[in-house]
Structure formats: structure tokens, C-alpha cells
Amino acid sequence: MTTINAASRATDSSRGEDREWLSTAVDLAWCCPPAAAAFNVGAVIVDAEGRELARGWSRDTDEHVHAEESALSRVNPDDPRLAGATVYSSLEPCSIRRSRPLTCTQLIIASGIRRVVFAWREPSLLVEDCQGVELLQEAGIEVIELPAFAPMVQAANAHLLEKLDEA
């Protein structure tokens, strides 16, 4: 996995538009309806030509939908652009899920998308030891973390982090 911190320049695996699209995903996290025990996450799917295919955020269509799941549901699964697309997500895609039969990691793998860019690794707050990054990489998907965006995602999830601080 490539990690690019705020002080470094983009590497070959990170593209200039990655920061712009990830910023959009982070902004979408603020659209999430409040939920006391769920992360606020935004996601955008962008094709190889840099065109947005879909976007979504946690709980935008129902109280259990995740951001990546929501965005993927808006793209025809047979769309050939998915093979060259990138998922931009404010949070590491989930690898354990209680509210649906498939995790976001499984949905991304099944979609044929070959690249994921995210801002913040899921902390062991609601799920112990999220393995989204590792599972995506094992499936041959390029995964890039841009941790410079993590503080903005944490701000959108202050309701959960405050509970952690109180514990």
C-alpha cells in the first residue's frame, strides 16, 4: 500500500486528481444523517477518464447503507468503465458487517474495480481490526491511503470519537 503524508509529494501510484476526488468523498461524509453508532462516510466512483460515475454516503438511502455500497448501487454492475474506475472513500472500506450480507470490501472486489483511495483507516471502535485494505490488496486491487485527509474525516465523526475519549 502506498501511504502519502501531508509533507510528501505524490508518488507514481497517486495521481493529481486523487486529492480532489478524495476531498469530494470527505465532503460527502458531512451529508450523512446522524447515527450514534455508525461512521459518517462519503464515497465517489470515478472512471479512468476522470468522470464521476456515482457518489454516495452512509445512510443516504436507508439507515444501514454504507457509502461505497450506495455509490456502487448507482452504477450498472455490467458497466465496462468499472474495470478502470477508482473508488474514493473517506474511510477504509469495511471488512466486517452485521447489517448486510456483503461488506463494502466484498462489493468492491465483486465490482471489478481495481483501485481504491481512502483517507482514514477504520479505528477499532465499532469493529475490531478492520481488514479492508489487506483484503483488497489480496484481491489484486491497488490501495492508496492519503492520511493528510484523516483529520477532516475524524471531524465528521467526532460523535464517535468523543465516546472513545469518554471510555
N, C-alpha and C positions, 0 to 999 in steps of 0.2 A: 504494500500500500504506500502510496506517496502521501506524505504529510507536508504541507506548505504552511509555515507560520507567517505571522504578520510581517516579520522583518525580511523574509526571503523573497526572491524573485520566483516567478512561475517556472516550473520545470517543464521538460518536454511533454509530460503526461497531463499537465494542466494547461488549459487554453485561456486566452484573454477573456473570452465571454463567460468562462466558468464563474468568475466573481459576480458578473452582472446577473446571471441566471440564479445563482445561489442566493444573491441578495433578494431577488423576487420571491424565492421559496421562503426565506426568513420572514419577509414582509407578510406573506400569506399566513404564517403561524399566528399572527395577531388577529386574524379573521375568525379563529376558532371559537365556537360557543363555549362558555365556561364549563369546566368539569373538574370536580375536586380531586379526582384520582386518575387523571389522564394528561398526557403531554399535549401541548399545542404544537402542531407540526404543519408545515407547508411543503408542497411538492410541485414541481413543474417537470414535464417531459418535453424535451426539445429534440428535433430531428437533426441529422448530420449537417443539414444546410443552415442550422441556427434558427429554425422556425418553431415556434411553440406548437405542440400537438395538443397538450392538455395541461390543466392545473387542478389542484385540489388541496383541501386542508382537512384536518381532523374534525370529524363530526359535521361536515358540510351537508351531507345528505341524510344521515341518521346518527344516532348517538354512539354507534360503535364503529363507524367507518374511519379508517386511518387515511392519512394524506396521500400516500403512494397508491393505496387501493383506490381511492376516489379518482385520482388522475388517470390511473390505468383503466378504470371503468368507462372513461370518456373516449377511449381510443379503441377502434375495432381491433380485436386480437389478431386479425389476419393482415393488418396494415403493414406493408413491407418496410415502411420507414422505422418501425420499432427496432429492427436489427442494427440500425446505425444511430439509434437515439441514445440520449443521456437522461437519466433521472437525477434531478437536483432535489435534495431533501434537506430540510433544516436539521433533522435528527437521523442518526443511524437507523436504517430500516429494521423493523422488529424481527426477531427470530423465535419468539415465543408469544403465543396469543391465546387468550381464553374466550374471546368474544366471536371468533370466526374460525372456520376450519383451516384456512391457509394464512400464513404470516405474510407480511409485506415482502420479506426476503424471498419466499417461495413464489409469490406473484411476479416479482421482478424476474426471477430466473425463468419462470414459465413463459414470460412475455417475449423472450429473445433479446431483450435489451442487454447491451454488452458493456455499459459504462454507468457508474453511479458516482455522484459528487455530493458530499454531505458536510455539515458544519460541526456537529457535536455528537460524540459517542454517547449512546444511551447510558446514563448512570444507573447503578444498581439501586434504584429507588422503588420502582414498581415491578421490575423483573431482575432477578439476579443474573449477572453475566450474559448480557446480550451478545449474541454471536453473529449478528447480521453481516458485519464486514468479512469475517472469516468464511462464512458460508457462501457469500457472493464470490469471493476470491477463489474458493474451491471449485465453483461452477465456471471459472474462467472469465469472470466479469472484472473489468478494471474498476478499482475503487480508489477514490481520491478524497482525502479529508482536508478541508480548509478551516483549521481551527481558529483563525482570526475572526470568524463569524460566530464562534461559540458564545461569547458574551451576549450577543444580541438574541440568540436562541434561549439562553438562560433567562434573560429578562422577560421574554414572552412566557416563560414557565416559572416565574417567581412564586406562583401559588403553590407549586410542588416543592420548590427548594426551601421555602420558608418552613414547610412541615419537616423537612430533613434537618434544618437548623434547630428546630424545637425538640427533636428527638434526642 
